[in-house]
Amino acid sequence: MKGAAFFLLALLSACGLPTSAPRQPVLISAGGINHFPFAYDLPGAKVLVAYSTHKDEVIAAPVDAARVIGADRAVSAANFYLSGLASTSAGGLYAASYITTATDAHSEIVHGWTSADNGASWQPRRGVLHLPEPPISRTAGWGGLLFHRRLHQIGSKLAGTVYGGYARDRRSDGGEWYRSAWVESDDDGVTWRVLSTIAEGPAGTEGYAEPVSAICPDGRILAVLRTGPTSPMRWSRSADGGATWSAPRELPGMTGWDPDLLVLPGGLVLSWGITGSVHVARSEDCGDTWQRVADFDIPTCSGYSGLALVNGGLTVFTDRNNETEVWGYPVMGN
């Protein structure tokens, strides 16, 4: 690992986190396909890592997995790629699978899951996402909008980001210009609605995809979005609870995919990557400026990453060994 260690020391010190004790990488899963991790801090200082165990293809009802660090085994099920997680107003946890299922011109199935034992076991809670217009059609019955990267409990509501497209987002070459949107539920994931579009239209080579969101200390919502493998990521903010969003702006020098955001008392931490590397940066001003704090060179990783605090220490998760293993790397590791 290389990077601006001084800045990370300052951030962790400001957060009251340990800065001296050496920590080692932690293995989450190995054997077969294990890639594209999402990571979540749970109550009681536990961490859950969700990951894909199927090929990077659009297939119906794929089987994926999630594991609480320290548990004897992972939980595995169909439509179980947990791409957003939050506490609910009734207590317990709610998570939504990345993949949705198409139903009709104005709705799609949300594969939700609930846990009453802090992530040790999960029960399905099927929901519905109501769409304001017909979705784009996908193979294998996938929905037009897909849940991606973190959910939040805001008052009595669950809210977060989705991406994909409506029928009008289809390009003439058969592809699509991805859009990212903000969705919310006031019944713990049974019904969802699209509150607003964060960004849409041409950007980079793909449009606005793979969004992640964070609630800044002042209450503003920051979203970071992928625009393609060779173009800078972009960001947008909302100051009214996700109803409206600022015009997207580029993150200069920060090119890659699948960003993740983690809120710490001293500021925000962002991870992103490309094939063979993962990067970590921090911001103390809700995304106006960023300072690089770590770069990991992992030749066989996908570059997809997730962030969490393992035993109080900042950890970035990614896959390696040609996407057959998922590991967590201490950002302050020795």
Secondary structure in CASP SS format (residue, H / E / C, confidence):
PFRMAT SS
TARGET T0000
AUTHOR 0000-0000-0000
METHOD secondary structure of the structure
MODEL  1
M C 1.00
K E 1.00
G C 1.00
A C 1.00
A H 1.00
F H 1.00
F H 1.00
L H 1.00
L H 1.00
A H 1.00
L H 1.00
L H 1.00
S H 1.00
A H 1.00
C C 1.00
G C 1.00
L C 1.00
P C 1.00
T C 1.00
S C 1.00
A C 1.00
P C 1.00
R C 1.00
Q C 1.00
P C 1.00
V E 1.00
L E 1.00
I E 1.00
S E 1.00
A E 1.00
G C 1.00
G C 1.00
I C 1.00
N C 1.00
H E 1.00
F E 1.00
P E 1.00
F E 1.00
A E 1.00
Y E 1.00
D E 1.00
L E 1.00
P H 1.00
G H 1.00
A H 1.00
K E 1.00
V E 1.00
L E 1.00
V E 1.00
A E 1.00
Y E 1.00
S E 1.00
T C 1.00
H C 1.00
K C 1.00
D C 1.00
E C 1.00
V C 1.00
I C 1.00
A C 1.00
A C 1.00
P C 1.00
V E 1.00
D E 1.00
A E 1.00
A E 1.00
R E 1.00
V E 1.00
I C 1.00
G C 1.00
A C 1.00
D C 1.00
R C 1.00
A C 1.00
V E 1.00
S E 1.00
A E 1.00
A E 1.00
N C 1.00
F C 1.00
Y C 1.00
L E 1.00
S E 1.00
G E 1.00
L E 1.00
A E 1.00
S E 1.00
T C 1.00
S C 1.00
A C 1.00
G C 1.00
G C 1.00
L E 1.00
Y E 1.00
A E 1.00
A E 1.00
S E 1.00
Y E 1.00
I E 1.00
T E 1.00
T E 1.00
A E 1.00
T E 1.00
D E 1.00
A C 1.00
H C 1.00
S E 1.00
E E 1.00
I E 1.00
V E 1.00
H E 1.00
G E 1.00
W E 1.00
T E 1.00
S E 1.00
A C 1.00
D C 1.00
N C 1.00
G C 1.00
A C 1.00
S C 1.00
W C 1.00
Q E 1.00
P E 1.00
R E 1.00
R E 1.00
G E 1.00
V E 1.00
L E 1.00
H E 1.00
L C 1.00
P C 1.00
E C 1.00
P C 1.00
P E 1.00
I C 1.00
S C 1.00
R C 1.00
T H 1.00
A H 1.00
G H 1.00
W E 1.00
G C 1.00
G C 1.00
L E 1.00
L E 1.00
F E 1.00
H E 1.00
R E 1.00
R E 1.00
L E 1.00
H E 1.00
Q E 1.00
I E 1.00
G C 1.00
S C 1.00
K E 1.00
L E 1.00
A E 1.00
G E 1.00
T E 1.00
V E 1.00
Y E 1.00
G E 1.00
G C 1.00
Y E 1.00
A H 1.00
R H 1.00
D H 1.00
R E 1.00
R C 1.00
S C 1.00
D C 1.00
G C 1.00
G C 1.00
E E 1.00
W C 1.00
Y E 1.00
R E 1.00
S E 1.00
A E 1.00
W E 1.00
V E 1.00
E E 1.00
S E 1.00
D C 1.00
D C 1.00
D C 1.00
G C 1.00
V C 1.00
T E 1.00
W E 1.00
R E 1.00
V E 1.00
L E 1.00
S E 1.00
T E 1.00
I E 1.00
A E 1.00
E C 1.00
G C 1.00
P C 1.00
A C 1.00
G C 1.00
T C 1.00
E C 1.00
G E 1.00
Y C 1.00
A E 1.00
E E 1.00
P E 1.00
V E 1.00
S E 1.00
A E 1.00
I E 1.00
C C 1.00
P C 1.00
D C 1.00
G C 1.00
R C 1.00
I E 1.00
L E 1.00
A E 1.00
V E 1.00
L E 1.00
R E 1.00
T C 1.00
G C 1.00
P C 1.00
T C 1.00
S C 1.00
P E 1.00
M E 1.00
R E 1.00
W E 1.00
S E 1.00
R E 1.00
S E 1.00
A C 1.00
D C 1.00
G C 1.00
G C 1.00
A C 1.00
T C 1.00
W C 1.00
S C 1.00
A C 1.00
P C 1.00
R E 1.00
E E 1.00
L E 1.00
P E 1.00
G E 1.00
M E 1.00
T E 1.00
G C 1.00
W E 1.00
D E 1.00
P E 1.00
D E 1.00
L E 1.00
L E 1.00
V E 1.00
L E 1.00
P C 1.00
G C 1.00
G E 1.00
L E 1.00
V E 1.00
L E 1.00
S E 1.00
W E 1.00
G E 1.00
I E 1.00
T C 1.00
G C 1.00
S E 1.00
V E 1.00
H E 1.00
V E 1.00
A E 1.00
R E 1.00
S E 1.00
E C 1.00
D C 1.00
C C 1.00
G C 1.00
D C 1.00
T C 1.00
W C 1.00
Q E 1.00
R E 1.00
V E 1.00
A E 1.00
D E 1.00
F E 1.00
D E 1.00
I C 1.00
P C 1.00
T C 1.00
C C 1.00
S C 1.00
G C 1.00
Y C 1.00
S E 1.00
G E 1.00
L E 1.00
A E 1.00
L E 1.00
V E 1.00
N C 1.00
G C 1.00
G E 1.00
L E 1.00
T E 1.00
V E 1.00
F E 1.00
T E 1.00
D E 1.00
R E 1.00
N C 1.00
N C 1.00
E C 1.00
T C 1.00
E E 1.00
V E 1.00
W E 1.00
G E 1.00
Y E 1.00
P E 1.00
V C 1.00
M C 1.00
G C 1.00
N C 1.00
END
